[in-house]
């Protein structure tokens, strides 16, 4: 029989202690309120009655875009631009309802208007560059039609999936670049880039490397079908276009199974997490709002996927800002954090088959308590007991295979920290939705937040754009 000597026993104990300490440390996470990432516009999906055969009912619109009990809290709607203008009216009712509930609406074309396309090639159709003017007129006609019908589009896309166009219109990367460079500025709306089906960076690189082309888009849009999480980041966009929002404009995780199947439904929560953290997207857009595999089932009830979706959409409202947080404090656990005015929201996803706990430190947090809401195999956005905050930290207790949202309100030191421009002058002030609030003159840049406070309806995040040109600066205004 082998017997351990004293030194060997001490070495084994030290090793075990080291492993235990390391495991304990891995369970800790930190949220850094002063380290701001991207502005959040919201979460939503597409309503496509032209394909689905029926529109959302009034009750279903309320469920999708309302934010009360039993509602999802969507704040983004995507609509289709048909190449047949007689079909445009089908998108109007749900778009009107979404806007009435505070959502933004953006639109995407699948098929170029007949005069601007040819049949065949690398897709069902191919764009005709010599007819780019016709294409601009087509998009502007849709913008004008919607405006006449009280739908003020927030943005319009150049093209849906030009790089995967066997069923719609193909554009080469160079054609996308040439249109963006020479024609996109003629569109009478904010412009979303052409939307790659798989976040193929070759569709955007040339635009990002040309300041003139880049100036003609307001939003970089993409889909993430088959995209590895490691490819969600985009260093060139970080470098060349730090002030251009990135939107995830379409994705679904799978479509073969019922949206209530658990734990498969939890894939929505992890997908949103990676989109927010690695992708730094300001918008997350599911495919059909209502489908058997979607947030809303065909009978209008909220699915398990819908409740996972709502863990973000109900609490991270337009105008919030994602802040830095330990993204994966332990294996199978994912964490993201957001702030707006005097509130902080932390979302934790546990994909493990056992319950987990993580101690989360939030320096500057002065709230004494928090509310929590959980979706798991047995819970659907179920409120938890009020939790305690001690020394700027709380313990996130997560059920097995679950997503939990922690909400802290009131008494947030540093939450609305002002970020000031570097020069004096006159600034146009915009709210997070891009609506003008007014103008402020600031002889002393450090006084800009005080000037905004005088004209702003409430505290929160605003944008100050110099009237003489230059990039907008995000400014946090205390209540």
Buried (B, 14 or more C-beta within 10 A) or exposed (E): EEEEEEEEEEEEEEEEEEEEEEEEEBBBBBBBBEEBBBBBBBBBBBBBBBEBEEBBEEEBBBBBBBBEEEBBBBBBBBBBBBBEEEEBEBBBBBBBBBBEBBBBBBBBBBBBBBEBBBEEBBBBBBBBBEBBEBBBBBBBBBBEBBEEBEBEBBBBBBBBBBBBBEEBBBBBBEBBBBBBBBBBBBBBBBBBBBBBBBBBBEBBBBBBEBEEBBBBBBBBBBBBBEBEBEBBEBEEBEEBBEEBBBBBBBBBBEEEEEBBBBBBBBBBBBBBBBBBBBBBBBBBBBBBBBBBBBBBBBEBEBBBBBBBBBBBBBBBBBBBBBBBBBBBBBEBBBBBBBBBBBBBBBBBBBBBEEEBEBBBBBEBBBBEEBBBBBBBBEBBBBEBEEBEBEEBBBEBBBBBBBBBBBBBBEEBBBBBBBBBBEEBBEBBBBBBBBEEBEBBEBEEBEBBBBBBBEEBEEBBBBBBBBEEEBEBBBBBBBE
